Amino acid sequence: MAEFDLIGAQVLGPDGLHRDRLSVAGGRIVAEPVGRKISLDGYLVLPGIVDLHGDGFERHVAPRRGAMKQASEGLIAAEAELGANGITTAVLAQFVSWEGGLRGLEFAQTVFSALAEVAGTLVTDLRGQARFETHQLDLYDELPRHLENWGVDYIVFNDHLPHKALSEGKQPKGAVSQALRAGRNPERHVETMRAMHAATAQVPAALDGLCAQLAARGVRMGSHDDSTAAQRAAWAARGVSLAEFPETQEAAEAAKNAGGHVILGAPNLVRGGSHKGNVSALDLVVMGLCDALASDYHYPSPRRAALMLWKSGVLDLAGAWRLVSQGPAAVLGLTDRGTLAPGGRADLVILDSNSLNVAACFGQGRVSYMSGAVAERFLA
């Protein structure tokens, strides 16, 4: 592995930026100078971004239904986008849903198999998250086996059934196009939705048993789009400690009060609010109700969100960047990344100090992305 000393840059430490040397050897940050000196005047060096939930990889793995046959090549392309946005650890959020098609069980198998195939060959640390739709009672018995076979130890529970329309006997909006995208008969698709909705009363007990099994296996568990304290309390009782994208302040407070972690969508913060009218991520950050910001559907957003918090004076740079580095690393139980302390992984991102754009990205001291003038410094 490469050995080098970065000198002249402003390096982010626990107390903020300071002009100092940063040395890398053996894929780790080291205390003593080593290797070739590389001058980085005019650049910032920060910990690599740890992304807890992103589905931006989908456009690479399946740009059109059925068009991409080699999912592993799509993940290689996705890594390029991740590196260009300073992300060094990425959790790929893949549905296991009744919706079928690119969100169905079969496609999840394809994605997680591809993830296993590329493991160890890429610079970026790619990890899988199964987004499981809770009303699929027919999958509960086999799901633990699937997760084990896929090598996935992170699951988030979702419920995207259109319960209001189904309870009113209406055909859910968009159901026909959803069925056609999945290659299904629309009438049968809607009937499946109605059958799952009718079995809603069975879901809580089934979840109790499933979560107990997964907790015993050490699977990390989260809930998605909680809106009430009661919902969050029910999840906490099952050992589901992560609250992903809570829709209200009430749900976020309940998660934190129960000792859980709150993960918010960085696009919500960047765009100035939720596109669905939910609680503002900025408000929750200001109230201290955020442990991590995730890319959700837009990989540039974690960097942009952290920098917005800093530039607007909401947080200092160390505090803002912690929400996309050390904070999410802690949620995943990863103590070897998220800071630039000696002994940790050399996962780092280099930003142009004027534009604050990503100039280079390294995972364990290896380049995942490098562009423009900074490349000349390393290649000189």
C-alpha positions in Angstrom: 0.0 0.0 0.0 1.1 3.6 -0.7 2.8 5.7 1.9 2.6 9.5 1.8 2.6 12.6 3.9 0.0 15.3 3.2 1.5 18.7 4.2 0.2 22.2 3.9 -3.5 21.4 3.9 -6.1 22.3 6.6 -6.9 19.0 8.4 -10.1 18.6 10.3 -9.6 17.5 13.9 -12.0 17.3 16.8 -11.7 21.0 17.5 -11.8 22.2 13.9 -9.4 22.9 11.0 -5.7 23.1 11.7 -2.8 23.3 9.3 -0.9 20.1 9.9 0.7 17.0 8.4 -1.4 13.9 7.8 0.6 10.7 7.2 -0.7 7.5 5.7 0.9 4.0 5.6 -0.5 0.5 5.3 -4.0 1.8 4.8 -4.0 3.6 8.2 -3.3 7.0 9.5 0.0 7.0 11.3 1.5 9.4 13.8 5.0 9.6 12.3 6.1 11.0 8.9 6.4 8.4 6.2 6.8 8.2 2.5 6.7 11.0 -0.1 5.6 14.5 0.9 2.6 15.9 -1.1 1.9 19.6 -0.7 -1.8 20.3 -0.5 -1.9 24.1 0.1 -5.4 25.3 -0.8 -7.2 22.1 0.2 -9.1 20.7 3.2 -8.6 17.1 4.4 -11.6 15.6 6.2 -12.7 12.1 7.3 -14.4 10.1 4.5 -18.2 10.2 4.5 -20.0 7.2 5.9 -23.4 6.8 4.3 -26.0 4.8 6.2 -28.7 4.7 3.6 -28.5 5.3 -0.1 -30.3 4.0 -3.1 -28.6 6.1 -5.8 -26.8 2.9 -6.9 -30.1 1.8 -8.6 -29.5 4.0 -11.7 -26.3 2.0 -12.3 -27.5 -1.5 -11.5 -30.8 -1.2 -13.4 -31.0 2.0 -15.5 -33.9 0.5 -17.4 -35.9 -2.6 -16.4 -34.0 -5.7 -17.6 -31.3 -3.6 -19.4 -28.4 -4.4 -17.0 -27.5 -8.1 -16.8 -24.3 -7.7 -14.9 -25.2 -6.1 -11.6 -21.6 -6.3 -10.4 -20.5 -3.9 -13.2 -23.2 -1.5 -12.2 -21.8 -1.5 -8.6 -18.4 -0.7 -10.1 -19.9 2.3 -11.8 -21.7 3.3 -8.6 -18.4 3.3 -6.7 -17.1 6.0 -9.1 -20.1 8.2 -8.1 -19.6 7.5 -4.5 -15.9 8.4 -4.6 -16.7 11.6 -6.5 -18.9 12.6 -3.6 -16.5 11.8 -0.8 -18.2 8.7 0.4 -15.8 6.0 1.6 -18.3 3.6 3.3 -21.7 3.2 1.7 -24.7 1.2 2.8 -26.8 0.2 -0.3 -30.4 0.2 0.6 -32.2 -2.5 -1.4 -35.9 -3.3 -1.1 -37.4 -6.7 -0.4 -40.9 -5.7 -1.3 -44.3 -6.9 -2.5 -44.0 -4.3 -5.2 -41.9 -6.8 -7.2 -39.6 -5.9 -10.1 -36.6 -4.0 -9.1 -37.9 -3.9 -5.5 -38.8 -7.6 -5.3 -37.1 -10.6 -3.6 -35.5 -11.9 -6.8 -33.9 -8.6 -7.7 -32.6 -8.2 -4.1 -30.9 -11.6 -4.5 -29.3 -10.2 -7.7 -28.0 -7.0 -5.9 -26.7 -8.8 -2.8 -25.0 -11.5 -4.8 -23.3 -8.8 -6.9 -22.3 -7.0 -3.7 -20.6 -10.3 -2.5 -19.0 -10.7 -5.9 -17.3 -7.3 -5.8 -16.4 -7.4 -2.1 -12.7 -6.9 -1.6 -12.1 -5.7 -5.2 -13.3 -2.1 -4.7 -11.8 0.7 -2.7 -15.1 1.9 -1.2 -16.5 -0.2 1.6 -19.9 -1.3 0.2 -22.4 -2.8 2.6 -26.0 -4.1 2.1 -29.2 -3.1 3.8 -32.5 -5.0 3.3 -35.5 -2.7 3.3 -38.2 -5.2 4.2 -41.9 -4.5 3.7 -43.6 -5.7 6.9 -46.8 -7.0 5.4 -45.1 -9.9 3.5 -46.1 -12.5 6.1 -45.3 -15.3 3.7 -41.6 -14.3 3.8 -41.1 -14.2 7.5 -40.0 -17.8 8.0 -37.4 -17.6 5.3 -36.1 -14.1 5.7 -33.5 -14.9 8.4 -32.0 -17.5 6.0 -32.0 -15.1 3.1 -30.2 -12.4 5.1 -27.5 -15.0 6.2 -27.0 -16.2 2.7 -26.8 -12.7 1.4 -24.3 -11.7 4.1 -26.6 -8.8 5.1 -26.7 -7.9 8.8 -28.7 -4.7 8.5 -32.4 -4.5 8.0 -34.9 -1.6 8.0 -38.6 -2.2 8.3 -41.0 -0.3 5.9 -44.7 -0.3 5.3 -45.6 1.3 2.0 -49.0 -0.3 1.5 -51.6 2.4 0.6 -53.7 1.5 3.6 -56.1 4.5 3.3 -57.2 3.7 -0.2 -57.4 0.0 0.5 -59.5 0.4 3.6 -61.9 2.6 1.6 -62.1 -0.1 -1.1 -60.5 2.1 -3.7 -57.9 1.2 -6.2 -54.6 2.7 -5.0 -53.2 5.5 -7.2 -50.4 4.3 -9.5 -51.1 0.6 -8.8 -51.5 -0.2 -12.5 -48.2 1.4 -13.6 -46.5 -0.2 -10.6 -47.8 -3.6 -11.6 -46.7 -3.1 -15.3 -43.2 -2.0 -14.2 -42.9 -5.2 -12.2 -44.3 -7.3 -15.1 -47.4 -8.3 -13.3 -51.1 -8.5 -14.1 -52.6 -5.3 -12.5 -55.7 -6.9 -11.2 -53.7 -9.6 -9.4 -51.3 -7.0 -8.1 -54.1 -5.1 -6.5 -55.6 -8.2 -5.1 -52.2 -9.0 -3.5 -52.2 -5.6 -1.9 -55.7 -6.0 -0.6 -54.9 -9.4 0.9 -51.9 -8.0 2.8 -53.9 -5.1 4.0 -56.6 -7.4 5.3 -53.9 -9.3 7.3 -52.7 -6.1 9.1 -53.7 -7.4 12.5 -51.3 -10.3 12.2 -48.3 -8.2 11.5 -47.3 -6.9 15.0 -47.0 -10.4 16.5 -45.2 -11.7 13.5 -42.7 -8.8 13.8 -42.2 -9.6 17.5 -41.0 -13.1 16.6 -39.0 -12.1 13.6 -37.2 -9.3 15.4 -36.3 -11.6 18.3 -34.7 -14.0 15.8 -32.7 -11.3 14.1 -31.6 -9.7 17.3 -30.3 -13.1 18.5 -28.2 -13.2 15.3 -26.8 -9.7 15.9 -28.6 -8.1 13.0 -28.8 -4.3 13.1 -32.4 -3.2 12.9 -34.2 0.1 12.0 -37.6 1.4 11.4 -38.6 3.8 8.6 -40.8 6.9 8.5 -42.1 6.7 12.0 -44.7 9.4 12.8 -45.7 8.8 16.4 -44.0 8.1 19.8 -46.2 5.0 20.1 -44.8 3.6 16.8 -41.3 4.2 18.0 -42.0 2.6 21.4 -43.3 -0.5 19.7 -40.1 -0.8 17.6 -37.9 -0.1 20.6 -39.6 -2.9 22.5 -38.5 -5.2 19.6 -34.9 -4.1 19.8 -35.2 -1.9 16.7 -33.0 0.9 17.8 -32.5 2.9 14.6 -35.1 5.5 13.5 -34.6 6.2 9.8 -36.2 9.4 8.5 -38.8 10.0 11.2 -41.6 12.1 9.9 -42.3 14.1 13.1 -40.4 15.7 16.0 -42.4 13.5 18.3 -41.1 10.3 16.7 -37.5 11.6 16.7 -37.7 12.6 20.4 -39.1 9.2 21.3 -36.2 7.4 19.5 -33.6 9.5 21.3 -35.3 9.2 24.7 -35.2 5.4 24.3 -31.5 5.4 23.6 -31.8 4.9 19.9 -30.3 6.7 16.9 -31.9 9.1 14.5 -30.9 9.0 10.9 -32.1 11.9 8.7 -32.1 12.4 4.9 -29.5 14.9 3.8 -31.6 15.9 0.7 -34.3 17.1 3.2 -31.7 19.5 4.7 -30.2 20.6 1.3 -33.6 21.4 -0.3 -34.8 23.2 2.9 -37.5 20.8 3.9 -39.2 17.4 3.2 -40.7 17.0 -0.2 -43.6 15.2 1.5 -44.3 17.9 4.1 -42.7 16.1 7.0 -40.7 17.6 9.8 -37.7 19.7 8.6 -34.3 17.9 9.0 -32.8 21.3 9.9 -35.1 21.7 12.8 -34.2 18.3 14.2 -30.5 19.0 13.8 -30.8 22.3 15.6 -32.7 20.5 18.5 -29.9 17.8 18.7 -32.2 15.1 17.4 -29.9 13.8 14.7 -27.1 11.3 14.9 -26.4 10.9 11.2 -27.3 12.3 7.8 -27.7 9.9 4.9 -27.7 10.4 1.2 -31.2 8.7 0.6 -31.6 9.1 -3.1 -28.8 11.7 -3.8 -25.1 11.0 -3.2 -23.9 14.6 -3.3 -26.2 15.6 -0.4 -24.3 14.5 2.7 -21.3 16.7 1.8 -23.5 19.6 0.8 -25.7 19.3 3.9 -22.7 19.2 6.3 -21.1 22.2 4.6 -24.4 24.1 4.6 -24.7 23.6 8.4 -21.2 24.9 8.8 -21.5 27.9 6.4 -24.8 29.0 7.9 -23.4 28.9 11.4 -25.7 26.2 12.7 -22.8 24.0 13.7 -19.0 24.4 13.5 -17.3 22.3 10.8 -16.3 19.5 13.2 -19.8 19.2 14.5 -21.4 19.4 11.0 -19.0 16.9 9.5 -19.5 14.5 12.4 -23.0 14.0 11.2 -21.7 12.4 8.0 -18.6 10.7 9.3 -18.1 9.8 12.9 -21.8 9.8 13.7 -22.9 7.3 11.1 -19.8 5.2 11.8 -20.8 4.9 15.4 -24.3 3.9 14.4 -22.8 1.0 12.5 -20.5 0.1 15.3 -17.4 1.0 13.2 -14.8 2.5 15.5 -12.0 2.4 13.0 -13.3 5.3 10.8 -15.0 8.7 10.9 -12.0 10.6 12.3 -8.5 11.2 11.2 -6.9 9.9 14.4 -3.7 7.8 14.2 -4.5 4.1 14.0 -7.7 4.5 12.1 -8.5 3.7 8.5 -7.1 6.2 6.0 -10.6 7.0 4.7 -10.4 10.6 3.8 -11.8 13.2 1.4 -9.9 16.2 0.0 -11.9 19.3 -0.8 -10.9 22.4 -2.7 -10.9 25.1 -0.1 -12.5 27.6 -2.4 -15.2 25.7 -4.2 -15.5 23.0 -1.5 -15.9 20.4 -4.2 -14.4 17.0 -3.9 -10.9 16.9 -5.4 -9.9 13.4 -4.2 -11.2 10.5 -2.1 -9.3 7.7 -0.5 -10.4 4.5 1.2 -7.7 2.8 3.3 -5.1 5.0 1.6 -6.2 4.0 -1.9 -7.6 6.3 -4.5 -11.3 6.0 -5.3 -11.6 9.3 -7.0 -9.1 12.1 -8.0 -9.6 14.9 -10.5 -8.1 18.2 -11.7 -5.2 20.1 -10.1 -4.9 17.9 -7.1 -4.0 14.9 -9.3 -1.0 16.8 -10.5 0.2 17.1 -6.9 0.1 13.4 -6.4 1.5 12.5 -9.8 4.3 15.0 -9.8 
